[in-house]
Amino acid sequence: MPCSFVRPLLLGLAGLGVPHLIAQQVEPFEEPPINYSATEAKDPATALNAAHRARANAIRSLPAKQRLRWLLDEFKVPVESQIFVFSKTSLQRDLITPETPRVLYFSDEAYVGWAPTGAFEVTVFDPQLGATFYVFDAHETGDAPLLARSNDCLLCHARHEHTPSLRARTVFPDARGEPLSGSGGSNIAPSTPLEERWGGWYVTGGGPGLRHRGNLTGRNIEAFEGPSAQPTRNLASLEGVIDTRRYLLKTSDVVPMLLHDHQVHVHNVLSTALQDARIALHRWPAMREILGLPASAPPQGSCLVVFESQAEKLLDALLCRDEAPWPADAVRSDGVFAAAYAKTRKADAQGRSLRDLDLRTRLFRYRCSPLIYSESFAHLPPQLREITLLRLSSGLRAFPPAPAFGHLEEAERVAIHEILTATLPDLPAGWGK
């Protein structure tokens, strides 16, 4: 049953016939073997519901900020990851304005969003389904789970290669946070120039070289692009811009903003790879029978083509390929997030870690995403995980490098391979050979 805050939007969409149209179009993830909506999730949110079933009503009765802290603690999401979005680009759009922005927090394994006076929105990752979406509504009572799985979120979150996925959008917002009519908007990709990012978001920090579209509203598109565009508005904090007492911190620091962009992209690629690989494996027995191969025959043909294609996309995402260039003196962080992010670093014998940030010319010192340690990567089908890691190992050690690895300096490629050799569990037998 949809939560109360979702109903007005759904009723409006029903008047336009949107749910009817959606019902007529069966997405691949709603068919075997995924059966996304019909499959009971076995993710961290499901585990949290089971662990706190007896205390559910007591937790709902906590003050809102206490509920938020409790939720962040349960999912091990650092408070320091706080970022703000004030555009009306959420199911809780009626609660979001430039004066009352929605706040987001994230870790390697979970994303938590909250519009004050509204419900909490949670995204986690299921070993078989990929991204799963939940709502924590304090107005629920009785036996309702704390976190209710909400497929209403798929109205917006099923648009990345037809896979349930995260979205980080940049728009041109007016003074109410409404995206300007006809301005469109776009998902932020690694290649999106920094000067075109974060329209509809608050951004604090950054050096004089940083140009972006955050912190701004306008009456027309020309206020954001072209010769009449407003200059970048740099903010040290959000004190005096919003009522920061409603939130846990006073900042929406540029470093978690950049990391959020990176993680959303990598998590989406991981979710697509998981589902496409599962679909290919599901179809393999029929193909094997057509080819007259024995039941023990490993995947090949079109199934292997899917694995190879997804491995290439995974490596492009993990190795930060096609990242937008950083202008000089662009990023000056308050340092709060960087210290929190480093707490879970995995270091090799030389003290090097994939969580080491650069922040001078790029995000990471060693350009291999720490999400390679994530549960989402660990739960890829074994065949796809092995192909990806073996390609990674050979690509990092090849000289001269293949084009997909050419953006990495030789010393950086060597360092990444050594760090992974020392810190990544369950490396395949052919790693390093």
N, C-alpha and C positions, 0 to 999 in steps of 0.2 A: 504494500500500500504506500503510495507516495506521501512524503511528509507534507505538513500543512503549507510550508513556505513555497513548495513547488507547484501547488495546485493552480494558483492564478495564472502562472505562465503556461501551464499545460492546457488550461481552458482556452486561453488566447490562441494557442497554436492549433487547438482542435477546431476553432472557428475558421482557421485557414486551411484545415484539412491536412495538416502536417503529420500527426500521428497516423492517420489513415494511410498516407503515402508511405510512411516508414514501415507500417505493418505489411504493405504489399511488397516491399523490397527486403528479401531475406539476405542478410549479410553472411559471408562465408563463416564468420566466427559463431553464428547461431546454428550452424549445421554440424554434423559429426566431422571430426572427433572432438571439436571444441565445445559445442553446445553451451555457449557462454552464459546465457541467462538462466538456463535450466540446470546448470552444474553447481552443486554446493561448493563454495570456496573453502580452501584449506590454507588460509593466509593469516598474517598476524592479527587482522581485525577479528577474524573468527575465533582465534585463540584468546584474544582479549575479552570478547563477549562471554566465552565459557568460563574464564577465570573470575570474572566479576559479576556473574549472573545474580548472586544473592545480594550484592551491594548496588545494583543498578539504580534503584530509586534514590538511594542516599547520595550517589555520585551526581545524579541529575540535579539534586537540590543544592549543590555547592554554588557559590557565586561564580559568575561567568569566567572571570580571570583565573579562579582556582580550577575550574573545569579545564580551562585551556592548559594550564601548567600540568595538571594531572595527565592530560592526553599526551602532551609533549614528552613527559617523563616515561609514560608507558611505552611509547614508540621510540624512545631514545633519540628524539629530535632536538637539536640544540636551539635554545632560545635565541642565540646569536645569529641564527640564519634568517631572522625576521626581515621580510620585505613587504612593501605595500603596493597594491594596485587599486586605483580609484575609478577606472572605467567600468561601465556597466556591462561586463562581459562574464557574468556568472548567473546561475539560476536564482541567486539572491540579489538580483540587480536592483530591486526596489530599495534595498537597504544600503546600497553603495553610492557614495557621492565623493567629490574631492574633499569634503569636510569629514566624511565618515568612511574612509577607505577600508577595503578588505585586506586583512593581513595574512601572509603566508609564511609557513615554516617548512623546512625540509631536511632530510638526511639522505643517506644512500638507499634507504629502504622505505621511506614514507614521506608523504606530503600532507600538511595540515593547513586548511584555510578557515578563516572566520570573519564574518561581518558582524560587528557588535550588535547585540539584540537578536541576532539570527542563530542559525544552527552551525555546527562545525562540519566541515567537509574533509574527508580523509581519503587519500589514495594510497593503497599498498599494492603488493605484487604477489600473485598466486603462482605456485610452481607449474600449474597446468594452463592457467587462463591468462597470465600476464597481468596488466593493470586492472585492479578492481576498485570500485568507488562506493563510499559509505557516507552516511549522514548521521550525525549525533545530535538529535533534537531533544533539548531538555524538557519539552512539553509532552513528550511521550510518557505513558504511565503503564502500570501493570507489568505484564510479562514481556513487553517489547524489548528486544535486545538494545543494548546501549548504542551500538553502531548498526544501523539498518542499511543493508546493501541497496543501492539506488541505481537502477538501470535508467532512470530518467536522465542521469548525467550523460548517457550515450547520445542524447540529442545534440550535444556539442562534441563529446569526446570519442566519437567513432568516425573520425574524419582523416586519420593518418593511415593511408593505404588500407582502409577498411579494417582497421584494428583498433580496439578500445585503447586510447592513449591520452597522454597529457597534452596540454596546450599552453603555450606562452605567446601571447599575441601583442602586437604593437598597433595602436589605432590613433586616430586624430580625435580627441575628446573635446566636447564643448564644456561650458561652465558647470553643467550638471553631471559630467562624466559620461554622457551619451556619445557614442561614436557618431561623428558627423555623417549625415546622409550622403551617400555616393562616394565616401572616402575609402570604403573597403576596409582594409586592415590586412595584416599578414602574420603568419606564424614566424617566430624568430628562429632562424637557422644559424648554424655555425658561420656561414658565409655572409649573414646580414651585417652590413657595416654598422659600427657602433653609433654613428650619427643618425641612423634610421631606427634605432631600437628604443623601446621603453615608452612609447607614446601611451599615455593612460596609466603610467606607473610613477611612483615617487622614487627618486634616487638621491641619496646623500653621499658625500665624499667625491672623490675624483679630482684629478689635477687640472691645471689650466688647459692642457691639451685635449681634454675629453669633451667631445661634442655628442649630444644625444637629444631625444625628444621627450625625456621625462620631465615631470614637474610642471607641464604646460597645459593650458586649455586654450581654445580659440573659437572664433565664430565661423571660420571658413577654412578650407583646405590650404589657402595661401598663407595662413598663419603658421603653417608647419613646414611647407616646402616652397621652393622658389625664391626669388629675390626679396620678397616681403616677409619671409619666414622669421619668426622670433628667434633671438639668440638663445643658446643654452642657458638654462637657469640652474646655477649651482647652489646647492644647499648643504650646510654643515650638519644640520639636524632638522627635524620636523617640528621643533618647538615653535609655537606661534603660527604654524601652518595648519595643524590639526590639533585636537585635544589629545595630546600624547598620554594623558593619565589613563585613558581607556585601554592602552596597549601595554606590552611588557617592556619595550624599548622605545627610544625616541628617534631611531634611525631606520633607514632602508638602504643600507650600505651598498656601494657599487660592487664590492667583491662577491657577496652572496648573490647579487643580481646576475653577475657574469657566470657564477657557478650554476645557478638555477637554469640559465639558458643552456649551458652545456649538458647538465644532467637530464633535463627534459628531452633533449634530442637523443641522447644515448639510451635512455629508458624506452623511448618510443621505438628505436631501432631494435632493441632487445626484445620488446613485446612482439613486434612484427616477425622477427626471426623465429621466435618460439612458436608462434601460431602457424607460420608458413611451413616450418619444418615438421610440425605435428601433422598437418594436413598431408604433406608429401609422404610421411611414413604410413599414414592411414591408407593411402592409395597404393602403396607399394605391393602388398600381397596380391591384389588383383593384377597389377602389372607383371609381377613375377610369374603368375600363373599363365598369363598371355604369352610371355616369353619362354615358357616351358622350363623355367629354372627350378632347382630344388628349394625346399622350404628354408634351408640353411643359407641360401645365397644372400650376401649382403646387399644393401640398397645400391642401385646403379641406375643408369639411364636418366630419365627426367627427375627422379628423386635426388640423385647426386647433383644434378644441375641446380636444383633448388638450394641444396646445402652449399654449393660453391658460390652461388650468387649471394646468399645471405651472409656467408663468411666474409665476402668482400665488403659488403655494407657494414658489417660489424667492425671490421678493422678500420675502415674509413672513419667511423664514429669514435671508436676507442682511441685512435691515434691522432685525433683532432685535425684531420685533414681538411683543407679548404677553409680554415679559420680566417675570419676577417682580420686584416692587419690592425695593430694598435698604434695610434699616433704617439709621438714622444710625450712624456710627462702626462700620461692620460689617467693613470689610476693611482690615487692616494687614498688608502683605506684607513679607517680608524683602528684597525688591527684586532678588533674584538672578535670578528668571525674567524680570521686566520688562526688565532690561538685555539679556538674551540675546534676548528676543523682538524688541527694537527693532533688532537688528543687520541685519535684512533689510527694514527699512522702506523704502517708496517714498514720497518726499516731493515736494510740488509746490513752486513757486517761493517760497511763503510758509513753507516748512518744515513743512507739515501732512501728516500721514500717517494712513491708516486703521489702522495698528498702534499709534497713540497710545492709551494706556490712560487711563481716567478714575479708576476705583476709589473714587469718592466716592458717586455715586448709581447707577452702572452700570459695565459692563465697559469699553466703548469710549468715547472722547471723541466720535468721529464714528461713529454707529451704522450702519455698513455693513461687513459682515464682510470681513476681508482674504482670506478664501477665494474672493472674486471674482477674485483673481489666480491661483488654483490651477489645476493641470492639469485637475482634474475639471471646473471651470467652462469652461476653454478647449476641452475636448473634447466639450462638449454638441453635438448636431446643430446646424449653422449656423443653421437656421431658428429653433430654439428659443432659441439664444443671442441672435440678433438681436431677436426679440420681447421677450425679457426685458430687454435693455439699452435698447431704445426705450421700453418702459414705465417703466423706471427713470428715464431722462432726463426724460420728460414729467412723471412724478410728482414728481420733485425740484424741478421748475421751476414747477409749477402753483400758483396762488394764487387762492382758498384751496385747501389740499391735499385730495386725495381721502382717504377714511377710512384706507386702507392706509398712508398717509404721515403721518397726523395726529399720530402720537406723536413725530414729529421737529420740533424748533423750526425756524422759518424760516431762521435763520442757520446751523443745522446742515445743513439740506437744501442750501443754497447752497454750503456748504463741501464737502460730499460730492461734489456735481456738479463743482465746480472741481478737487478732488483727482483724481477719476476721469478727467476730461478731460485732465489733465496726466500721469497715470501708467498708465492702463489701455491696453494695446495693442489694435489691431484693433477700434476702435470702429466701429459701423455708420454708414453714410452719413447717416442721419437723426439722429444724436446731436446734441443741442443745438439742434435746429430746431423 
